[in-house]
Amino acid sequence: MRILLVYPEYPETFWSFKYALRFISKKATHPPLGLLTVAAMLPEEWEKKLVDMSVTRLRDKDLEWADFVFISAMSIQKVSAKEVISRCKKIGIKIVV
């Protein structure tokens, strides 16, 4: 079983602190701890990949690799989450939100 864990992009708002990231040499302020916890609870023999869309792009080949896409998001990430869901539905990948 191949599981792709996706953390949708955190939009640029005052509370995202993206303007401050360059001062602390970081790419994101909110690590996907929930998805990492879920990944740790999945069977060890399952293959897992994590894509944090605030740090890297979600590529088509990542989606095509997966049997399931697990998405964890906050309401502020709804636009990005909906785009991921739409992309998954378009190519017939099962989604867990």
C-alpha positions in Angstrom: 0.0 0.0 0.0 1.4 3.4 -1.0 0.2 6.4 1.0 0.8 10.0 0.0 0.3 12.4 3.0 -0.4 15.9 1.8 -0.3 19.1 3.8 -2.0 21.8 1.7 -0.3 25.2 1.2 -0.7 27.7 4.0 -1.8 30.9 2.3 0.1 34.1 2.7 -1.7 36.1 5.5 -0.5 38.1 8.4 -0.7 35.1 10.6 1.4 32.8 8.3 4.5 34.9 9.1 5.9 34.2 5.6 7.3 37.7 5.7 9.5 36.7 8.7 10.7 33.3 7.4 13.7 34.7 5.6 15.0 36.2 8.8 15.1 32.8 10.5 16.1 30.7 7.4 13.0 28.6 7.4 10.5 27.7 4.6 7.4 27.2 6.8 6.1 28.0 10.2 3.6 25.2 10.7 5.0 21.7 10.3 2.5 18.9 9.5 2.7 17.2 12.9 -0.8 15.6 12.5 0.2 13.9 9.3 3.5 12.7 10.8 1.6 11.2 13.7 -0.8 9.4 11.4 2.1 8.1 9.3 3.7 6.7 12.5 0.4 4.8 13.2 0.2 3.2 9.7 1.5 -0.3 9.2 5.3 -0.3 8.9 5.3 -2.2 5.7 3.2 0.5 3.9 5.2 2.9 1.8 4.7 6.5 2.8 5.6 9.9 1.3 4.9 13.4 2.7 4.4 16.5 0.7 4.2 19.8 2.6 2.9 22.2 -0.1 4.1 25.2 1.8 7.6 23.9 1.1 7.4 21.9 -2.2 5.1 21.5 -5.1 2.7 18.5 -5.4 3.7 16.8 -8.6 1.5 14.6 -10.8 3.9 11.8 -10.4 3.5 11.9 -6.6 -0.3 11.5 -7.0 0.1 8.7 -9.6 2.5 6.9 -7.2 -0.2 6.7 -4.4 -2.9 4.2 -3.7 -4.4 6.7 -1.2 -3.9 10.4 -0.6 -4.3 11.5 3.1 -5.0 15.2 3.5 -4.9 17.1 6.8 -5.7 20.8 6.7 -7.0 23.7 8.7 -9.9 25.9 7.4 -7.4 28.5 6.3 -5.9 25.9 3.9 -9.3 25.1 2.3 -8.5 26.6 -1.1 -5.3 24.5 -1.5 -7.1 21.4 0.0 -9.9 21.7 -2.5 -7.4 21.9 -5.4 -5.7 18.7 -4.1 -9.0 16.9 -3.8 -10.0 18.0 -7.3 -6.7 16.7 -8.8 -7.1 13.4 -7.0 -10.7 12.9 -8.2 -9.7 13.8 -11.7 -7.2 10.9 -11.9 -9.3 8.5 -9.7 -7.2 8.4 -6.5 -8.9 7.6 -3.3 -8.8 10.4 -0.7 -8.9 10.4 3.1 -9.5 13.8 4.7 
